Amino acid sequence: MADATTGVRARPLSPHMQIWRWHVTMAASILTRATGVALYGGAILLMGWALALASGPVVYDDYVALLGSIPGKIVLLGLTFSAFYHLFAGLRHLVWDSGKGFTPAVADRSAWAAIFCAAVATLAVWVVAGLMGKL
């Protein structure tokens, strides 16, 4: 205790975005949070759909037309990816809860797998919807 300095000590500096090297697990973590936020927006769209359904056929037709427009389809495509990515990221975290998958190589592979599987599942849903004439 006698060796303690009385002046202000320099605070340690955390790495910031300009000097931190990006890696897939960092991107997966950020993507998990971003897709979670996007799914809140999807819940609001779902609520709007239910309100339009309850408001009658004219309001419902207008709402469906809005969602069927090009910007609406882009939003729905993003929500589809968000739902699938959040699902696969949740499965990844479930494996982590068992105490497995923490080595850097496995964590990188599981991050890439979650991104890849979400993209493939999104593409599959939209291709099937297109083949059924629902786009």
C-alpha positions, 0 to 999 in steps of 0.5 A: 500500500505504501507503493501506491501512486497518488496521481491519475493513472493512464486508462487502458485503451480498448481497440476500436474499429479502425485498428481491430481486425475483422473476423467472421465471429465478430461479424456473426455477433453483430449480425445476430444483434442486427437481425434481432432488431430487424425481427422487431420490425417484422413483428410490427409489420405482422401487427399491421397485417393483422390490423389490416385484416381486421379493418376490412377487405379494402384496407387489407388489399392496400396493405397486401399491395404495399407488401407486394411492391418492390420495396415491400418484397425487399423488406420481406426478403430481409425479414426472411433472412433475419428469421433464418439467420437468427434461428441458425445463430440460436442453434449455434449458441445452443451448442455453446451452452453445452460447452462445445464449439469455443475453439477459434476454428470451430467458432469460425466454421459455425459462424460461416455455417449459420450465414450460409445456411440462412442464405440457402434457406432464404433462397429456397423459400423465395424460389418455392414462393416464386414457383407457386406464383406467390411473388 
